[in-house]
Amino acid sequence: MRLLTTLFLCICISASILYAQTDDAPRGLTVEEYKMAQEVTIDDLDNETYVKVGEGDYVLDRYEMKPAYFITGDSGVKKRLDLYKLMDRNSMSELGLVVFFTNTESKETFNLVIPNLASAGEVWNMYFDNIHQHDREEEDVALKMSYVLSKEVAYLLQKSSGVDVSAMEQGNSDYDFCFPGTALVTLADGNQKPIAEVAVGDQLVGYEDNQYQIVEVEEVQIHQKASIPLASAQLVPVEEVTASTGSFSMEVVQLIATPNHPLLTAHGTKALENLMVGEQVYRYEAATGNFVAYRVAQLNHAYDAATEVYNLETSGSTYLINEFVVLEK
C-alpha cells in the first residue's frame, strides 16, 4: 500500500507539472476510452512512434520520443516499459499515458493506462484497480512503475524550471506533424506540387503492399505554432554509377520533416530522427516506375524551424514527399 501511495504521488506531480505547461486544460479520459486504451496494441515498439488506434479516432505518440525503460529486478527477468501519449485525434488533446509493460522473457505485454488530471475519479479508480491486479500477477509492477514515473517527475521538474533539457529531450515531439509547405508531393500523373497546394480529392502516388498504388487525398491538415523544429536527411542512391564505368553520379537529395515523422526503411517504419547514417529508405523513380533504395549520408536533427506544417490523410497509408515514401501521421 505504501508503494502504491508513492506511485500515486508521482503521477499527481507529473500531471500537475505537465498540464501547468499547456495553455488549455485537456478534457478527461472517459471510462469507454480507458477500456479501449487497455486493449490497444503496437506491432513494433522499437520503431512505431505514432500509431492510429480506436478506428482512427485516437493516436498513440511516443512520449517525448524517449526510448523504452529496461529494468531488471530480483527475479533476473528484464522488463520493458514503453510510454505513449494517448491523444484525441480531432482536437489533439492529451487524454493520458499508455505504458506498454513487457516481460522480455515471456514476450507478454499488458497496458497500464494513466488518465490525465482532468479525468473523473471513476476512471482513476479503474487505473489503480488495474495496476493492483497486475502487481499480483507480475512481480513488482508497482515498484517498476514508481521508478519510471519518479524519473519522469525529475525530468519535468527540471524542464519546468527553465533549465535547458535539450540533450535529454532527443527532439521533444510536442508538435505532432509533419512537413513544411514547400515539401513536394508526387501526383498520380508524375508531376509534383508543394504540399501547401494539395487539395482534397487529389490523386497521389502511394506505396502499398510493396508496390506502386494510387491514393486519394481525404484531408489536408495544417498546424501552426510559434516554432516547430525540423530535421533533415541527406540521401544518396545505394547503387551509384562509379568512376570505374567511365562516369560518375552522386545525386544528393534532401528530405526535411518534423523529427518524429515516420518513414519507410529497409527494416520497417522509423522516425526521421531515429535514422542512422547508412540506413536505407525508398524513393520513387518516375522514369521507371520503380522504388529504389537510397542511403542516409548525413543527418541534422536541428536543421530549421517552421511556423506552419502540413500532413495528409489519404485513402491509403503512405504518400511521397520529395519522392520518398513517408507514412501518414
Secondary structure, 3 states (H helix, E strand, C coil): CHHHHHHHHHHHHHHHHHHHCCCCCCCCCCHHHHHHHHHCCCCCCCCCCEEEECCCCEEEEEHHHCCCEEEECCCCCEEEEEEEEEEECCCCCEEEEEEEEEECCCCEEEEEEEECCCCCHHHHHHHHHHHHHHHHHCCCHHHHHHHHHHHHHHHHHHHHCCCCCHHHHCCCCCCCCCEECCCEEEECCCCEEEHHHCCCCCEEEEEECCEEEEEEEEEEEEEEEEEEEEEEEEEEECCCCCHHHCCCCCCCEEEEECCCCEEEECCEEEEHHHCCCCCEEEEEECCCCEEEEEEEEEEEEEEEEEEEEEEEEECCCEEEECCEEEECC
